[in-house]
Amino acid sequence: MHLSIIKILQKITSKKTAFIKTGIFSAIAACWGVILVGTFITFK
């Protein structure tokens, strides 16, 4: 039973880190998208 709890906790932490990485990547992509769109609008 103790091993199953450890496995469940490891799955939760791995999913949490994947979610955090996806969130950080999305935030960076959104920032660069705003920067690029603003630059293209400015130069028109």
C-alpha positions as CSV (number, residue, x, y, z in Angstrom):
1,M,0.0,0.0,0.0
2,H,2.9,2.4,0.8
3,L,4.4,1.9,-2.7
4,S,1.1,2.7,-4.4
5,I,0.9,6.0,-2.5
6,I,4.4,6.8,-3.6
7,K,3.5,6.0,-7.2
8,I,0.4,8.2,-7.1
9,L,2.4,11.1,-5.6
10,Q,5.0,10.7,-8.3
11,K,2.3,10.8,-11.0
12,I,0.8,13.9,-9.5
13,T,4.1,15.7,-9.3
14,S,5.0,14.8,-12.9
15,K,1.7,16.1,-14.2
16,K,2.1,19.2,-12.1
17,T,5.6,20.0,-13.6
18,A,4.2,19.3,-17.1
19,F,1.4,21.7,-16.4
20,I,3.8,24.4,-15.1
21,K,6.1,24.0,-18.1
22,T,3.1,24.3,-20.5
23,G,1.9,27.4,-18.7
24,I,5.3,29.1,-18.8
25,F,5.7,28.3,-22.5
26,S,2.3,29.6,-23.2
27,A,3.0,32.8,-21.3
28,I,6.3,33.4,-23.2
29,A,4.6,32.7,-26.5
30,A,1.8,35.1,-25.7
31,C,4.3,37.8,-24.8
32,W,6.3,37.4,-28.0
33,G,3.0,37.3,-30.0
34,V,2.0,40.7,-28.5
35,I,5.5,42.1,-29.2
36,L,5.5,41.0,-32.8
37,V,1.9,42.1,-33.5
38,G,2.6,45.5,-32.0
39,T,5.8,45.8,-34.0
40,F,4.0,45.0,-37.3
41,I,1.1,47.4,-36.5
42,T,3.6,50.2,-35.7
43,F,5.5,49.8,-39.0
44,K,2.4,49.8,-41.2
